[in-house]
Structure formats: C-alpha cells, structure tokens
Amino acid sequence: MLRLSQFIILLLLPICFLGASPAQAYPKSIQLEYDVARNGKQFAKVKESFTQNGKQYRIKSVTKGLGVYALMGERVLTSTGAVTSQGLKPSHFELHQGHSAKKTLIADFNWAKNMLSMQVKGERRTEALNKGTQDLASYVYQFMFTPPKKDEVNVTLTTGKKLHQYQYKVIARGLKLDIAKTSYKALHISNEAAAGAEKKQLWLAEDQYYLPVRYKLTDEDGSNFEQTLTNIHVE
C-alpha cells in the first residue's frame, strides 16, 4: 500500500512557470480545499492557504488522512519568502509528518550565495541554487505570477531532500472542466513519462489565476491518485 506521505510527494511535483507579471495584480489571500482519492476511493483531505503581506508571502498546506491513513498524523508543508516581479522567491521550507522528527525536512534558500541548504534526518545537504528554484509548497502558486507560455518547459524544485529538474508539456488549453458545481477554463499539463514510470498531470484554472483545480498521478503499478478541488476562496 502506498503511504500517504509518499503519494503527496509524488503528486505535488512541478510543472512550469515562465514569463512575469506584477505581483500587485494578484490575490493577497487564497484558501483551497481538496479531496484526495486512490482508484476512486477517498482517503485524504487537503487544506491550503496563501497569504501575502507587503512583499512577503506565506504558504501552508495540511493533509489529513481518512480512516487508517489518519494514524499517520497530519502532513504539514510551509513555505515563506518574498514576492518579486518574477513571482515567488522562497527563503525557507519545512515538511512535517505527524510527530516524527525523522520525517521532518527543512530547506533554506541562500540567494546571495546561490546555495540551497537541506536538513534531512538531522544531516545537512547543500546544492547550488539556480534562479527560479521553488519548493514543494510554493511551486504551484508560482503559476499565478508566471503562467506557462511555452508547450515544453523545465522546472527546478526541491522536495526538501533533493534538488530536481523536471520536464513537462502543455497538453491542452482552454478546457472546460466542471468541478464542485463550478465550471473552469483549464490548462492541462503533463510530464513525459516512460513506460512503467509515474505520470503526473495538473489542471490549472485559467480563469482563477492559474490555481490548481485537479492533480492526477498514475504510479508504476497503474494505481490512480486524484486530488480534486472542493472549495476555493480568493481575496
């Protein structure tokens, strides 16, 4: 059985963010809620918040398992940093799973020295920090500021353990997607998955600041996981 923590890390892998728009044109407060299902059966709920105070932002994502998955405790992601003309510039990221200190991940972004410092099980790891790098909580909100413009994109992201680069393609634009009694104009994006590898897809609401309304992961065994928007509040 795939653990909830493993699924969420796989599910929330990035897509792309190119171009730039003024930060002042976008919401200062966002609350999103999702249902998460495995092969059509719900097993978790997610609540997320994005807040901007001046030139600083804070993101918090809380995943609560249902049934047996609730025994794993809440999974909490937080990201803080600056809002710039190019979008989000993370400074600190944390991941906590229940009360397990061994599962805690911490990442600090030193942009002055172009250095990413990650703390995994108490051990410190460092990587060179590339321009535009995001974390597991911030990447999806970056779409608000720099929505995908090209059909093929590369993304650099830290999960808190490692620094990864991913390649994705735009599958379709302007799709009509009915979710939670609301119709959205959606942008569909997917990674290029080899046979037997995980396939990750994301639907962004073009008419709601490119916020994610659906995620989908198909793992190596063919199991399908979907995270679907149930509630949205934007100010």
Backbone as CSV, one residue per row, in Angstrom:
resi,resn,N_x,N_y,N_z,CA_x,CA_y,CA_z,C_x,C_y,C_z
1,MET,0.844,-1.197,0.000,0.000,0.000,0.000,0.881,1.251,0.000
2,LEU,0.610,2.164,-0.887,1.383,3.392,-0.987,1.081,4.279,0.197
3,ARG,2.104,4.709,0.938,1.896,5.576,2.088,1.453,6.962,1.642
4,LEU,0.665,7.605,2.507,0.160,8.934,2.189,1.296,9.910,1.934
5,SER,2.355,9.854,2.755,3.470,10.786,2.584,4.164,10.580,1.246
6,GLN,4.300,9.308,0.819,4.922,9.035,-0.475,4.065,9.566,-1.613
7,PHE,2.752,9.355,-1.501,1.846,9.796,-2.563,1.872,11.299,-2.743
8,ILE,1.808,12.046,-1.628,1.735,13.502,-1.747,3.009,14.055,-2.361
9,ILE,4.172,13.497,-1.999,5.427,13.963,-2.589,5.418,13.711,-4.091
10,LEU,4.948,12.529,-4.512,4.887,12.226,-5.936,3.882,13.102,-6.647
11,LEU,2.752,13.330,-5.959,1.671,14.069,-6.596,2.015,15.519,-6.834
12,LEU,2.678,16.112,-5.859,2.894,17.544,-5.942,4.202,17.908,-6.611
13,LEU,4.568,17.189,-7.617,5.746,17.543,-8.397,5.382,18.630,-9.391
14,PRO,6.378,19.440,-9.819,6.082,20.673,-10.505,5.848,20.536,-11.992
15,ILE,5.396,21.621,-12.564,5.142,21.679,-13.991,6.016,22.783,-14.574
16,CYS,5.556,24.038,-14.631,6.398,25.078,-15.200,5.920,26.452,-14.806
17,PHE,6.806,27.441,-14.952,6.425,28.819,-14.742,7.392,29.710,-15.503
18,LEU,6.898,30.311,-16.594,7.710,31.175,-17.442,6.980,32.492,-17.639
19,GLY,7.735,33.562,-17.896,7.123,34.872,-18.076,7.070,35.586,-16.739
20,ALA,6.552,36.826,-16.721,6.492,37.575,-15.468,5.359,38.566,-15.514
21,SER,4.762,38.805,-14.322,3.697,39.772,-14.185,3.847,40.458,-12.845
22,PRO,3.354,41.672,-12.693,3.489,42.386,-11.437,2.766,41.670,-10.310
23,ALA,3.422,41.554,-9.147,2.837,40.858,-8.016,1.573,41.562,-7.536
24,GLN,1.481,42.890,-7.724,0.352,43.658,-7.225,-0.956,43.276,-7.901
25,ALA,-0.899,42.612,-9.042,-2.112,42.302,-9.795,-2.789,41.032,-9.312
26,TYR,-2.253,40.372,-8.314,-2.736,39.064,-7.926,-3.258,39.035,-6.496
27,PRO,-4.023,37.976,-6.139,-4.647,37.901,-4.813,-3.635,37.948,-3.683
28,LYS,-4.073,38.499,-2.566,-3.241,38.547,-1.370,-3.616,37.455,-0.380
29,SER,-4.775,36.816,-0.607,-5.226,35.764,0.299,-5.983,34.704,-0.498
30,ILE,-5.577,33.437,-0.327,-6.211,32.319,-1.035,-6.373,31.152,-0.067
31,GLN,-7.549,30.536,-0.085,-7.775,29.299,0.658,-8.315,28.254,-0.315
32,LEU,-7.692,27.084,-0.331,-8.094,25.999,-1.220,-8.300,24.726,-0.395
33,GLU,-9.317,23.944,-0.779,-9.562,22.652,-0.143,-9.715,21.584,-1.217
34,TYR,-9.191,20.394,-0.934,-9.209,19.302,-1.905,-9.617,17.985,-1.245
35,ASP,-10.221,17.112,-2.043,-10.377,15.702,-1.692,-9.307,14.926,-2.444
36,VAL,-8.739,13.903,-1.794,-7.732,13.058,-2.427,-8.254,11.629,-2.469
37,ALA,-8.207,11.011,-3.643,-8.732,9.659,-3.820,-7.693,8.750,-4.458
38,ARG,-7.761,7.471,-4.112,-6.923,6.425,-4.724,-7.843,5.447,-5.428
39,ASN,-7.691,5.328,-6.736,-8.545,4.465,-7.545,-10.022,4.712,-7.258
40,GLY,-10.370,6.002,-7.122,-11.752,6.396,-6.944,-12.251,6.401,-5.514
41,LYS,-11.441,5.963,-4.548,-11.855,5.907,-3.144,-11.121,6.983,-2.353
42,GLN,-11.869,7.866,-1.721,-11.274,8.980,-0.989,-10.485,8.485,0.216
43,PHE,-9.287,9.045,0.416,-8.503,8.654,1.586,-7.829,9.825,2.293
44,ALA,-8.016,11.068,1.798,-7.406,12.210,2.488,-8.080,13.509,2.067
45,LYS,-7.882,14.530,2.888,-8.327,15.883,2.577,-7.143,16.828,2.734
46,VAL,-7.123,17.879,1.915,-6.040,18.865,1.951,-6.629,20.261,2.105
47,LYS,-6.040,21.050,3.005,-6.383,22.457,3.129,-5.120,23.287,2.942
48,GLU,-5.197,24.286,2.079,-4.035,25.130,1.796,-4.400,26.604,1.934
49,SER,-3.400,27.395,2.292,-3.594,28.845,2.351,-2.368,29.546,1.801
50,PHE,-2.617,30.631,1.071,-1.565,31.521,0.569,-1.897,32.916,1.046
51,THR,-0.940,33.576,1.701,-1.154,34.958,2.140,0.054,35.799,1.763
52,GLN,-0.222,37.010,1.328,0.832,37.960,1.009,0.687,39.181,1.904
53,ASN,1.770,39.524,2.588,1.806,40.696,3.461,2.951,41.583,2.991
54,GLY,2.600,42.672,2.293,3.642,43.501,1.692,4.366,42.722,0.619
55,LYS,5.671,42.602,0.751,6.465,41.873,-0.234,6.809,40.460,0.233
56,GLN,6.162,40.016,1.302,6.429,38.686,1.829,5.205,37.784,1.663
57,TYR,5.455,36.476,1.484,4.360,35.521,1.374,4.544,34.394,2.382
58,ARG,3.441,33.704,2.659,3.468,32.501,3.484,2.454,31.519,2.928
59,ILE,2.875,30.260,2.757,2.013,29.191,2.267,1.992,28.076,3.300
60,LYS,0.803,27.544,3.543,0.671,26.398,4.451,-0.268,25.385,3.821
61,SER,0.150,24.129,3.789,-0.656,23.042,3.249,-0.739,21.930,4.284
62,VAL,-1.968,21.531,4.641,-2.180,20.492,5.651,-2.973,19.341,5.035
63,THR,-2.398,18.145,5.087,-3.063,16.942,4.582,-3.455,16.053,5.760
64,LYS,-4.748,15.688,5.812,-5.255,14.811,6.862,-5.771,13.532,6.217
65,GLY,-5.228,12.399,6.634,-5.685,11.125,6.111,-7.025,10.730,6.713
66,LEU,-7.763,9.904,5.986,-9.040,9.388,6.456,-8.888,7.907,6.777
67,GLY,-9.677,7.412,7.733,-9.602,6.001,8.084,-8.238,5.631,8.623
68,VAL,-7.678,4.533,8.111,-6.381,4.060,8.580,-5.275,5.073,8.312
69,TYR,-5.433,5.883,7.260,-4.410,6.877,6.920,-4.319,7.992,7.959
70,ALA,-5.367,8.173,8.764,-5.336,9.198,9.804,-4.298,8.873,10.877
71,LEU,-3.939,7.584,11.004,-2.960,7.170,12.006,-1.570,7.724,11.719
72,MET,-1.341,8.160,10.498,-0.029,8.700,10.132,0.160,10.124,10.615
73,GLY,-0.930,10.771,11.065,-0.834,12.154,11.519,-0.908,13.128,10.359
74,GLU,-1.029,14.391,10.697,-1.129,15.418,9.665,0.212,15.635,8.976
75,ARG,0.139,15.897,7.690,1.333,16.252,6.922,1.261,17.737,6.619
76,VAL,2.225,18.495,7.123,2.179,19.951,7.025,3.377,20.467,6.243
77,LEU,3.094,21.242,5.196,4.122,21.917,4.412,3.986,23.411,4.638
78,THR,5.111,24.101,4.832,5.098,25.560,4.917,6.223,26.130,4.074
79,SER,5.945,27.262,3.455,6.941,27.966,2.643,6.804,29.452,2.909
80,THR,7.925,30.126,3.134,7.926,31.574,3.301,9.001,32.169,2.406
81,GLY,8.781,33.427,2.022,9.757,34.095,1.166,9.236,35.412,0.656
82,ALA,9.811,35.880,-0.442,9.492,37.194,-0.999,8.656,37.065,-2.262
83,VAL,7.850,38.104,-2.506,7.118,38.229,-3.764,7.839,39.282,-4.595
84,THR,8.320,38.893,-5.778,9.098,39.770,-6.632,8.389,39.977,-7.965
85,SER,8.985,40.738,-8.843,8.401,40.944,-10.169,8.406,39.656,-10.992
86,GLN,9.238,38.667,-10.591,9.269,37.373,-11.266,8.428,36.329,-10.534
87,GLY,7.755,36.759,-9.474,6.933,35.831,-8.717,7.528,35.491,-7.370
88,LEU,7.344,34.237,-6.928,7.755,33.827,-5.595,9.236,33.465,-5.535
89,LYS,9.866,33.920,-4.452,11.278,33.641,-4.215,11.404,33.069,-2.800
90,PRO,11.348,31.740,-2.667,11.341,31.114,-1.344,12.607,31.401,-0.554
91,SER,12.448,31.483,0.761,13.603,31.615,1.650,13.691,30.445,2.626
92,HIS,12.515,29.857,2.995,12.513,28.771,3.976,11.347,27.828,3.702
93,PHE,11.615,26.516,3.778,10.600,25.488,3.547,10.716,24.424,4.629
94,GLU,9.551,23.933,5.093,9.545,22.847,6.065,8.460,21.834,5.716
95,LEU,8.741,20.556,5.983,7.774,19.478,5.848,7.780,18.692,7.148
96,HIS,6.584,18.499,7.727,6.447,17.713,8.949,5.380,16.651,8.736
97,GLN,5.674,15.413,9.156,4.722,14.310,9.073,4.407,13.826,10.480
98,GLY,3.199,14.153,10.970,2.834,13.783,12.325,3.827,14.339,13.326
99,HIS,4.200,13.504,14.309,5.167,13.928,15.325,6.538,13.295,15.109
100,SER,6.776,12.774,13.909,8.033,12.092,13.629,9.126,13.081,13.232
101,ALA,10.099,13.235,14.115,11.221,14.129,13.814,12.054,13.592,12.655
102,LYS,12.085,12.257,12.486,12.880,11.653,11.422,12.335,11.996,10.039
103,LYS,11.041,12.317,9.963,10.431,12.631,8.674,10.409,14.130,8.379
104,THR,10.939,14.916,9.294,10.974,16.364,9.090,12.039,16.741,8.055
105,LEU,11.644,17.605,7.126,12.567,18.115,6.106,12.582,19.640,6.177
106,ILE,13.767,20.231,6.076,13.916,21.685,6.140,14.853,22.135,5.028
107,ALA,14.467,23.194,4.332,15.312,23.736,3.268,15.415,25.248,3.414
108,ASP,16.630,25.764,3.319,16.883,27.203,3.378,17.530,27.647,2.067
109,PHE,16.994,28.743,1.518,17.455,29.280,0.240,18.352,30.490,0.493
110,ASN,19.637,30.360,0.202,20.571,31.477,0.339,20.828,32.042,-1.056
111,TRP,19.995,33.012,-1.440,20.091,33.566,-2.791,21.344,34.414,-2.975
112,ALA,21.842,35.016,-1.910,23.055,35.838,-2.016,24.259,34.987,-2.409
113,LYS,24.291,33.731,-1.893,25.402,32.830,-2.191,25.008,31.742,-3.197
114,ASN,23.747,31.812,-3.709,23.248,30.806,-4.646,23.453,29.395,-4.104
115,MET,23.009,29.204,-2.848,23.208,27.933,-2.180,21.909,27.472,-1.523
116,LEU,21.544,26.220,-1.761,20.383,25.606,-1.119,20.881,24.653,-0.044
117,SER,20.400,24.847,1.193,20.797,24.003,2.310,19.586,23.187,2.762
118,MET,19.717,21.852,2.778,18.608,20.969,3.147,18.987,20.133,4.362
119,GLN,18.045,20.022,5.297,18.264,19.229,6.503,17.375,17.997,6.455
120,VAL,18.001,16.814,6.395,17.293,15.541,6.288,17.768,14.628,7.409
121,LYS,16.863,14.243,8.312,17.202,13.402,9.460,18.382,13.976,10.241
122,GLY,18.385,15.288,10.372,19.423,15.956,11.143,20.710,16.200,10.396
123,GLU,20.817,15.674,9.168,22.024,15.858,8.373,21.832,16.985,7.366
124,ARG,22.874,17.767,7.154,22.818,18.913,6.260,23.355,18.553,4.876
125,ARG,22.579,18.906,3.834,22.996,18.708,2.455,22.938,20.049,1.744
126,THR,23.847,20.282,0.819,23.857,21.537,0.083,23.888,21.282,-1.417
127,GLU,23.267,22.192,-2.150,23.250,22.148,-3.612,23.376,23.570,-4.131
128,ALA,23.901,23.709,-5.356,23.919,25.019,-5.997,22.481,25.436,-6.289
129,LEU,22.148,26.686,-6.024,20.787,27.190,-6.160,20.637,27.921,-7.483
130,ASN,19.763,27.391,-8.338,19.518,28.001,-9.636,18.399,29.022,-9.566
131,LYS,18.470,30.018,-10.410,17.439,31.047,-10.475,16.082,30.415,-10.755
132,GLY,15.069,30.856,-10.009,13.718,30.370,-10.217,13.365,29.105,-9.466
133,THR,14.292,28.545,-8.686,14.019,27.326,-7.935,12.879,27.537,-6.941
134,GLN,11.965,26.586,-6.873,10.838,26.630,-5.947,10.913,25.443,-4.995
135,ASP,9.990,25.421,-4.017,9.895,24.272,-3.118,8.564,23.569,-3.331
136,LEU,8.336,22.493,-2.580,7.181,21.645,-2.781,5.862,22.359,-2.487
137,ALA,5.895,23.387,-1.641,4.677,24.131,-1.323,4.485,25.341,-2.224
138,SER,5.562,25.985,-2.643,5.449,27.254,-3.371,5.226,27.105,-4.869
139,TYR,5.704,25.982,-5.453,5.756,25.920,-6.916,4.406,26.148,-7.580
140,VAL,3.351,25.588,-6.994,2.059,25.664,-7.662,1.500,27.087,-7.663
141,TYR,1.835,27.889,-6.645,1.355,29.266,-6.590,2.165,30.190,-7.493
142,GLN,3.319,29.717,-7.929,4.116,30.491,-8.877,3.388,30.665,-10.208
143,PHE,2.488,29.720,-10.518,1.735,29.822,-11.771,0.908,31.104,-11.836
144,MET,0.488,31.636,-10.691,-0.279,32.882,-10.680,0.512,34.004,-11.329
145,PHE,1.790,34.042,-11.037,2.643,35.143,-11.473,3.246,34.904,-12.855
146,THR,3.557,33.653,-13.147,4.188,33.331,-14.427,3.555,32.069,-15.015
147,PRO,2.356,32.182,-15.569,1.685,31.006,-16.136,2.452,30.450,-17.327
148,PRO,2.289,29.154,-17.603,3.007,28.525,-18.714,2.699,29.204,-20.045
149,LYS,3.738,29.566,-20.779,3.582,30.204,-22.088,4.036,29.283,-23.217
150,LYS,5.031,28.451,-22.929,5.550,27.540,-23.948,4.932,26.155,-23.780
151,ASP,5.079,25.330,-24.807,4.498,23.991,-24.764,5.424,22.960,-24.127
152,GLU,6.702,23.254,-24.045,7.657,22.383,-23.378,8.430,23.203,-22.361
153,VAL,8.487,22.717,-21.127,9.091,23.513,-20.060,9.948,22.653,-19.131
154,ASN,10.905,23.287,-18.469,11.744,22.647,-17.461,11.543,23.364,-16.137
155,VAL,11.592,22.620,-15.058,11.382,23.186,-13.723,12.440,22.664,-12.761
156,THR,12.934,23.549,-11.911,13.848,23.161,-10.840,13.120,23.318,-9.512
157,LEU,13.126,22.263,-8.692,12.351,22.257,-7.455,13.029,21.391,-6.403
158,THR,12.941,21.817,-5.135,13.408,20.977,-4.049,12.224,20.377,-3.308
159,THR,12.309,19.086,-3.027,11.304,18.403,-2.226,11.647,18.481,-0.740
160,GLY,12.793,19.077,-0.441,13.285,19.105,0.928,14.394,18.100,1.143
161,LYS,14.432,17.068,0.285,15.500,16.063,0.339,16.556,16.317,-0.720
162,LYS,16.079,16.614,-1.934,16.983,16.775,-3.070,16.512,17.921,-3.943
163,LEU,17.381,18.300,-4.858,17.052,19.299,-5.868,16.855,18.563,-7.186
164,HIS,15.682,18.756,-7.802,15.340,18.021,-9.013,15.031,18.971,-10.167
165,GLN,15.195,18.452,-11.370,14.751,19.149,-12.580,13.755,18.249,-13.296
166,TYR,12.645,18.844,-13.764,11.584,18.085,-14.392,11.222,18.689,-15.742
167,GLN,10.728,17.828,-16.639,10.282,18.264,-17.962,8.796,17.949,-18.120
168,TYR,8.040,18.949,-18.563,6.602,18.795,-18.741,6.172,19.393,-20.070
169,LYS,4.964,18.984,-20.517,4.383,19.512,-21.744,2.972,20.030,-21.479
170,VAL,2.602,21.071,-22.220,1.222,21.536,-22.208,0.417,20.626,-23.124
171,ILE,-0.597,19.970,-22.574,-1.432,19.040,-23.341,-2.569,19.776,-24.031
172,ALA,-3.211,20.703,-23.318,-4.350,21.433,-23.886,-4.570,22.722,-23.107
173,ARG,-5.142,23.703,-23.784,-5.504,24.982,-23.174,-7.001,25.227,-23.377
174,GLY,-7.598,25.952,-22.436,-9.000,26.335,-22.579,-9.989,25.204,-22.418
175,LEU,-9.626,24.131,-21.709,-10.540,23.018,-21.493,-11.659,23.420,-20.529
176,LYS,-12.873,22.973,-20.803,-13.963,23.185,-19.867,-13.941,22.053,-18.859
177,LEU,-13.826,22.414,-17.573,-13.717,21.423,-16.515,-14.735,21.758,-15.431
178,ASP,-15.662,20.855,-15.174,-16.689,21.052,-14.146,-16.258,20.360,-12.868
179,ILE,-16.036,21.165,-11.820,-15.568,20.642,-10.537,-16.322,21.340,-9.413
180,ALA,-16.857,20.563,-8.488,-17.561,21.092,-7.316,-18.625,22.118,-7.718
181,LYS,-19.431,21.741,-8.729,-20.542,22.560,-9.210,-20.092,23.888,-9.823
182,THR,-18.821,23.960,-10.202,-18.276,25.160,-10.841,-17.577,24.772,-12.129
183,SER,-17.758,25.577,-13.172,-17.121,25.320,-14.452,-15.875,26.189,-14.582
184,TYR,-14.743,25.577,-14.890,-13.480,26.287,-15.026,-12.944,26.144,-16.450
185,LYS,-12.220,27.158,-16.883,-11.452,27.096,-18.120,-10.049,26.674,-17.725
186,ALA,-9.659,25.456,-18.095,-8.452,24.860,-17.529,-7.337,24.650,-18.541
187,LEU,-6.108,24.734,-18.030,-4.889,24.417,-18.762,-4.404,23.064,-18.261
188,HIS,-4.234,22.090,-19.153,-3.847,20.732,-18.792,-2.367,20.529,-19.106
189,ILE,-1.609,20.087,-18.090,-0.164,19.907,-18.222,0.210,18.520,-17.725
190,SER,1.178,17.870,-18.393,1.584,16.524,-18.007,3.075,16.329,-18.231
191,ASN,3.664,15.454,-17.418,5.068,15.127,-17.637,5.192,14.069,-18.721
192,GLU,6.383,13.924,-19.270,6.661,12.901,-20.267,7.132,11.651,-19.538
193,ALA,6.203,10.722,-19.290,6.519,9.540,-18.503,6.840,8.355,-19.404
194,ALA,7.976,7.713,-19.121,8.334,6.497,-19.846,7.451,5.352,-19.368
195,ALA,7.418,4.279,-20.121,6.624,3.109,-19.743,7.067,2.594,-18.373
196,GLY,6.100,2.403,-17.477,6.423,1.913,-16.143,6.814,2.990,-15.161
197,ALA,6.828,4.253,-15.577,7.178,5.354,-14.679,5.919,6.104,-14.262
198,GLU,6.042,6.943,-13.193,4.889,7.723,-12.752,4.532,8.794,-13.775
199,LYS,3.252,8.939,-13.996,2.764,10.009,-14.854,2.017,11.004,-13.987
200,LYS,2.407,12.272,-14.084,1.822,13.318,-13.256,1.145,14.360,-14.142
201,GLN,-0.086,14.723,-13.779,-0.847,15.688,-14.553,-1.427,16.756,-13.628
202,LEU,-1.626,17.935,-14.181,-2.158,19.051,-13.411,-3.068,19.881,-14.293
203,TRP,-4.214,20.283,-13.732,-5.152,21.163,-14.419,-5.200,22.493,-13.676
204,LEU,-4.841,23.586,-14.354,-4.799,24.926,-13.765,-5.971,25.748,-14.293
205,ALA,-6.643,26.473,-13.410,-7.804,27.272,-13.802,-7.340,28.592,-14.409
206,GLU,-7.449,28.722,-15.724,-7.021,29.940,-16.409,-7.856,31.154,-15.972
207,ASP,-9.106,30.913,-15.551,-9.984,31.999,-15.133,-9.970,32.213,-13.619
208,GLN,-9.057,31.532,-12.933,-8.878,31.715,-11.489,-7.388,31.751,-11.153
209,TYR,-6.675,32.677,-11.822,-5.265,32.947,-11.523,-4.368,31.718,-11.691
210,TYR,-4.770,30.769,-12.524,-3.999,29.548,-12.773,-3.803,28.718,-11.501
211,LEU,-4.750,28.796,-10.603,-4.712,27.952,-9.415,-5.062,26.514,-9.799
212,PRO,-4.494,25.534,-9.113,-4.733,24.131,-9.475,-6.107,23.657,-9.016
213,VAL,-6.877,23.084,-9.931,-8.188,22.556,-9.583,-8.191,21.028,-9.563
214,ARG,-7.192,20.413,-10.179,-7.086,18.950,-10.155,-5.647,18.514,-10.385
215,TYR,-5.215,17.523,-9.596,-3.951,16.821,-9.820,-4.283,15.357,-10.102
216,LYS,-3.434,14.691,-10.859,-3.594,13.258,-11.059,-2.228,12.603,-11.176
217,LEU,-2.072,11.492,-10.459,-0.848,10.702,-10.519,-1.198,9.260,-10.853
218,THR,-0.517,8.705,-11.841,-0.595,7.274,-12.127,0.760,6.677,-11.795
219,ASP,0.810,5.776,-10.805,2.105,5.253,-10.365,2.562,4.091,-11.226
220,GLU,3.716,3.490,-10.856,4.317,2.427,-11.657,3.427,1.194,-11.753
221,ASP,2.572,0.999,-10.760,1.691,-0.162,-10.733,0.357,0.087,-11.417
222,GLY,0.156,1.316,-11.924,-1.087,1.636,-12.601,-2.178,2.178,-11.707
223,SER,-1.894,2.367,-10.407,-2.883,2.956,-9.500,-3.019,4.443,-9.785
224,ASN,-4.252,4.927,-9.705,-4.531,6.332,-9.984,-4.869,7.087,-8.706
225,PHE,-4.234,8.230,-8.543,-4.488,9.106,-7.409,-4.938,10.459,-7.955
226,GLU,-6.022,10.982,-7.392,-6.525,12.280,-7.834,-6.755,13.195,-6.643
227,GLN,-6.356,14.443,-6.817,-6.603,15.485,-5.824,-7.481,16.535,-6.512
228,THR,-8.715,16.684,-6.033,-9.713,17.488,-6.710,-10.209,18.627,-5.823
229,LEU,-10.284,19.812,-6.367,-10.722,20.987,-5.625,-12.170,20.837,-5.177
230,THR,-12.427,21.168,-3.920,-13.795,21.156,-3.392,-14.249,22.542,-2.935
231,ASN,-13.303,23.430,-2.645,-13.658,24.762,-2.179,-12.531,25.741,-2.503
232,ILE,-12.896,26.962,-2.897,-11.904,27.997,-3.208,-12.412,29.340,-2.703
233,HIS,-11.503,30.086,-2.082,-11.829,31.445,-1.625,-10.641,32.339,-1.930
234,VAL,-10.871,33.388,-2.708,-9.801,34.273,-3.163,-10.148,35.716,-2.812
235,GLU,-9.175,36.437,-2.251,-9.371,37.872,-1.953,-8.214,38.663,-2.533
